[in-house]
């Protein structure tokens, strides 16, 4: 999607010739640059710039009232981040050099070839977006503050890692380039994509598409739509998801599962910003910001030649990796409290409290399903909860125990391969010592981690001391 549509920052054309304004606007809009303002009176430019953000200014040099040679230094002085393209019929080298030395971004001579004009404006928009990213990053690093913290209100976290990630997203929100979001299952990739969409102030909708399981034909039909009669059963024209996300954001989840043919079509869409509905020979302009997510290791898939490297590099201009829950244990108490409240409200019950023993147990759990798994565990425990102010720990303990059994079996397999197999007594002692270490010496919590009762742990400790 083009910058001005996504951010609602228009390209401003300033010229006293109405025919030039009209033709220039049509050229830009046909190239997918939808937000274009025209000014026939040069005196209106500075008041406009004082009131709203602008992507690019295209300025004629010779106009009544205020000439371009007068306006250019004023715009550069008051708005140094704003690219100004000078477009005039004057072909004098001295004038062109003076404009460029005076801060002009580009110098175009009328009549301008259409591709040259569009290319110059798009390049200026990219530079404008990069300048905004640098400014946003500088501000976040200097102040350690979020400018739009409300955008992330749906993401429950107190993690410094997540805060740094949010600051990066604020900086790249103005970019037109794709964003690749990676992370394990259940880490909240779609929530993050929605936050990017809100940060971008898109006028259009947020349209999610799960790419897993889509074969090449279904992928094309889902994204690009089809014309009536395009194939057997196509009784009506169908709009694709790219069109539904016009002026907004298209979120493609699980892109690591795309077939090679679908990868080629996605790459072409990103490069050309045009696509063809099935059964149509008329290209449509893609005016959509594209975000992608995957829980797969794309570097490994590229090595296995199951994911195209050219698509990867096109997608990963901006790359975000969400840390798994086990790497941000500080979020567990806040998430548990949030999910308890959510579950209690949905079930019409009073909200119990999480005990320190429960929080310690969860802090030592691997969470292969991440936040989605934690939410399921809490909802199940709240549903089982019958009375009392403290949430029962038993259902959590059972889940942790099952995971530990699987982990222990894997560890035994590794130990048998790598060296001497430990005896039962050795394994028991090492396992108990590790649980006590993780529980900070709390025997009740260590017992919960081991999946046994506290008296049973005390008996084993007594046997260990007696040896």
Protein Blocks (a to p, Z undefined) as FASTA:
>chain_A
ZZklmnopacddddfbfklmmmmmmmmmmnopabccddfbfklmmmmmmmpccfbdcddf
bdghiafklmmmmmmmmmmmbccddddfbfcfklmmmmmmnopabdcdddddfklmmmmm
mmmmmmmmmmmmmmmmmmmmmnopafblmlmmmpgcfbfklmmmmmmmmmmmmpmbdcdd
dddehilpmmmmmmmmmmnopabdcddddfehpafklmmmmmnopaehkaghiabccddf
klmmgoiacddehkllpcfklmmmmmmmmmnopacdehiabdcdddbdcddddfbdfklm
mmnopacfklmmmmmmpacddddfklmmmlmmmmmmmmmmmmmmmnopacddddfklmmm
mmmpgklnlmmlmmmmmmmmmmmpmgdjbdcfklmmmmmmmmmmmmmmmmmmmmmmmmcc
ddfklmmmmmmmmmmmmnnopaklmmmmnopafklmmmmmmmmmmZZ
